[in-house]
Amino acid sequence: MKAFVMHAVGETGFMRKPIPRPGANDAVVKTGVALVCTSDCHVVNGSVGKSLDLTLGHEATGVVHRLGEAVRSVRVGDRVAVNSITPCYTCHHCQRGCSSQCGGLLGGWKFSHQRDGVFADFFLVNHADANLVVIPDEISDEAACYTSDMMSTGFAGAEAARIPLGGTVAIYGQGPVGLMATAGARLQGAGQIITVDKRANRLALSRFYGADTTIDFTEVDPDEAIMDLTRGVGVDAAIEAIGSQMALDACLRVIRPGGVIVNIGIHSDGDAISILVCGRQTRASEVTIRSILCPGGKERMSRLMRLIANRRVDPTRMTTHVFPFNQLDRAFALMSTKEEGVIKPLIRFG
């Protein structure tokens, strides 16, 4: 089969690989569509490990091609989606409720990080009964693919923020994850959603997904604007969705005492992040700071698909570009530079 791989740091290309064979609890899926993520770019630049000659990609849907003998919940021919996080659900970390850390730090993230990812004609899913979900007939492959990471991660940010009904939230970064955090905040019942970015098309889409006020940080001071909007009190919740120390610092400056800050952006520069605000230790203001990695599992995936099926959210509005598999390198380059107003490139296989 054809696969798109990382040959070395900064170097990608296509190569031939054997079609994977499933173990007893695994499934092999024939890829239908996939999405390119900024995290894929982080992998290639060496920021989150060096996955040499591993197939890239972690967001995909497809059709079950072959099953291990112990798999019971799906059948060959089923149209399925898989989360970007594929835990075992049996290890110590999983049983403690930290399934995204399965086996150790970032251990639930297996695609392109520990083993071959989804940018290939076929890909393997471990522990298929727990990690594969059948896509309902009324949901397109494209929409279902967004449950793999963008919806799950963005919504997790809003969930972890514990936004009170009618409360205020500031969301920094309106890339795909930030946009889904915005949609999640609306679904959580936030009364005032404030989003911060610099790209006009992303801020416009942010308003579609539920932002009440959008701030272009190149034109106005976001700190001042947010404190004005909240009458000097600050927000109940702040979500960092870009992976920036500057954005995290901003969250700390606008959060009200007793508020919640959630970091869902990946800080890929390799530097330690600092958690201080205005020269005082954050603990003095009783602020809670949480970090979240994309939650996986078929139960969560099913719930996300229910939101799509019942028209609570339409993630496909984030698709700005479509490429065939043999042009995946073009899509990758575009996602790396963020040119042409790209938000999310969709890849079609077959």
N, C-alpha and C positions, 0 to 999 in steps of 0.2 A: 504494500500500500504506500501511498504518498503521505509524507508528514512534513510539517514545517517546524524546524528545530533551531535551537541556539547552538551554533558551532563553537563559539567562544564569546567572551564578553564583547558586546557591541557587534557581533557577527551572526546573522541568521541566514537560513536558506532551506530549500526543500531537499529531502533525501528519501530513499526507499527503506522501508522497514517491514518486517513480517507482521501480519495481522495478529494481534494479541490473542492468547488462549486463556479462557477463564479458569480460575481455581474453583473449588467447590462452592464458594459463597459469592462468586463474582459474576459479572455480566459483560459481554462485549456488545457495544452499541455502534451501529452504522450512523455516522454523523449526518445530520440534516442541515442545521444552521448553527452558527457560533457567533460570538461577539468578541471584539478585541477590547481589552481593558488596559488602563494605564498601568496596572500592576504587572501586566505582561511586559511592558516597557521597562519597569523596574527590574524585572528578572534579567532581561537582556543587558541592562547596563551594570549588572553585578551587584545591585543594591540589596537584594534579598536572597543571596546564595548564587552559586554558579552551577547552573543545571546544564552542563556541557553535553550536547547531542541528545538531550531530552526534548521530546515534543512539547511545544509551547501550548498555552491556552487552558482556560479553566471554566468557560461559560459555553454550554452547548446543549442542544437537544438532538434526538435522533430516533432510530428504530432498533429495538432489541434484535441483535443478530445471532447471539449464541449465549447460553446460560450454563452456569455451573450446576451440578446435580442437586445441590442443596437449596437452590433459590426457588421460592414458592410464590412470591407476590406479583411477579410479572411473567409474561410469556413471550416467546419469540414472535416478532411482528408487532408488538406493542409500541406505540409512539410514546417516548419517555423524555423526561428532563432529569438532570442531576445537578445538585448544588456544587458550587466550587469547593466546598468543604465536605469531605467524605470520611467521617470518623468511623471507628470500629464499634463504638458504643459499649465496649466491654472493659477497656483499660481503666486504670485508676482515675485519670483525668476526666474521662467520659462519665464515669460513675459519680464523680463529684460535681457534675453539672457543667464542666468546662469542655464540652465535646470538641470545640474548635481547636483546643490545645491537645487533642488526641495524641498520646504517646510522648508529649513534650512540647516545648515552645513552637508555636505555629504548626504543630504536628497534624492537625486536621486538614491543612492545605497540602494535599498530595499531588494534584495535577501540576505538572511542570516544575514542581518544587522538590518532590521526592521521587517521582516516576513520570512516565510520559503523560502529557496533557491531551487536550481534545482537538488540536488543530491537525487532524489526520482523517483519512477515510474511515477509520474505525478507532474506538478508544475503549479502554477497560475501566469498569467501575467496581471498586472493592465493596464488599458487604452490601450487595445489591438490594437485599430485602429492606435494609434501613435507608439506603441512599437514592434509590430510583423511585420516581413517581410517574404514574401513567397520566398523560396529558388529556384532559377532557376534550371531546370532539369540538366544542364551541370555541376553543382557544387555539390560536395559530401557533406555529412553531416559533415565530419571531417573538410574540408576546410571552410565551412560556419560557423562552431563553432568558428573559430579564429576571425571572425568579431565581436564577442560578447564583447571582451575586448582587446586582445593583439594587433590586427590591429588598432582598433579604438583609443586606448590610445597611442600606439607608433607613429602612423601617426599624432595624435594631437600634439605630441611633436615637430615633424618636421614642422607642419603647424604653430604652435605658435612661432617657432624660427625665422620665417621670413628670412629664408636662401636666400640670393640673388642668382640669377642664376650664377653658377660658383663659388659661395662662399665657405667658409671653415666652417666645423662643427666638433666638438669633442663630442663624445657620451660616457658617462661613464656608464658601466654596459651593458653586452650583454646577459642578460636573455631574455625571450620572448618579453617583452616590449621594451627593448633596441634594440633587433634585428629588431623589426618592426619600431622603430625610424630610424634605419639605412636604411631599405628598403624605408621608407618614405622620408628620406633625398635624396636618389638617385632619387626617383620619383619627388621631388621638384626641381631637377636640381643642387644639390650641386656639386661643382667642385672638392672638396677634402674632403673626409669623413675619419675621424680618430676615431677609437674605442678603448676603454680601458677595459680590464678585466684581469682575471688571469687563466681562464680555457681554455685549448687548443682547446677543441671541440667547445666551444662557439665562440672563435676567428676565427676558421676555417669557421663556419657557417656565421659569420659576413662578411667575405670576399665574400661568396656566395651572401649575400643580398646587397652588394654594397660597403663595406669598401675598401678604397684605401690603408690604412695603419692600422695595428692592433698593439696594444701595450700591452704587458704583464707587468703589473705594479710591479710584483715581480722580474722582470729582469732588467728593466730600469726605470729611473725617467720620468714619463709621462710629467711633466711640462717642463723639458728640451727638451724632444723629440718633443713635440707639438710646442714649441717656435722655435726650429730648423726648423721644417717642414714649419712653417709660416714665416721664416726669421725674427723672433723676433717681429712680429706684433701682433700675437695672432689670435684666430679664430673669425669669424663673429658670430658664434652661438655655444653654448655649452648646451648639454642636460644631465641632471642628471636622470638616469633611474634605480636607484637601491635603493634609500631611505637611503643615507648615508651622514652624515655631512662631512666626508672626501672628498667624491666625489663632494659635493656642493662647498666646499672650493676650490677644484681643478678647478672647472668651473670658479670660480671668479678669479683665478690666471691666467688663459690662455685666458680669453675673451679680445678682443680688445676694446678700447674706442668706445662707441656707439653700442656695440654688444648686443645680446639677450641671456639670460640664461633661460632655461625652466626646471622646476622641475616636472617630471612625476613619480618619485619614491615615494613610501609611506614610510614616516619616522615613523616606528612603535614602536620605543622605548619609546615613550611618552614624550621625552624631547623637549624643544623648540629648534629650529634651529637658528643658528647665521648667519647673512649675513654681513660679513666684509671681506675685502681683503687687505692684506699687510698693515694693520694698518690704512687704510684710509676708509672713508665712500664710499660705492659703488656709490652713487649719483654723486660724484665728477667726475667720468669717464663717466657719462651719459649712464650707462649700464641699460638695461631693464631686470627685473626679473619677470617671469611669472610662475604660477602654474596651472596645468591642471588636471582635473579628467575626466575619460573616457566619451566622448560625446556619447549620445544615440540617439534613434529615427530611424524610418524605412527609412527615406530619406538618412541619412548617411549610414546605413547598406546596402541599395541598391547600393550606390556608391562604397562601399568597395567590394561588391560582383561583381560589374562590373570589378574591377581591377583583381579579381581572374579569372573570366570568360574569360577575354581577355589576360590572362597570363602575366600580369604586375608583379604579385607576387604569389609565391606558399608558403603559410604559413605552409603547412603540413610537410615541411622539419624540423620543430621544434618538431614534435612528435617523442619522443625517446622511449616511453613505452606505451603499451596498456593493459588494465585490464578490466575484466568483472565487473559489478556493485557490485557483492558480494565480490570483492577483493579491493574495494575502500580504505579500511583502509591501505592496502599495498601501494597503490599509494600515499596516504596522507603522510605516513611515509617517503617515498622516496623523496617527494617534500620538506619535512621539513628539511631533512639532505643534500639534493642535491648530494646524492651518486649515483654511477653507471652512471655518466655522464648525469643524467636526465636534460632535458630542459623542456619538457612538457609531462605529462601523459594524455592519452586519455582514457575515460571510456565509454564502450559500454553497453547499457541497452537492456533488452528484449532477 
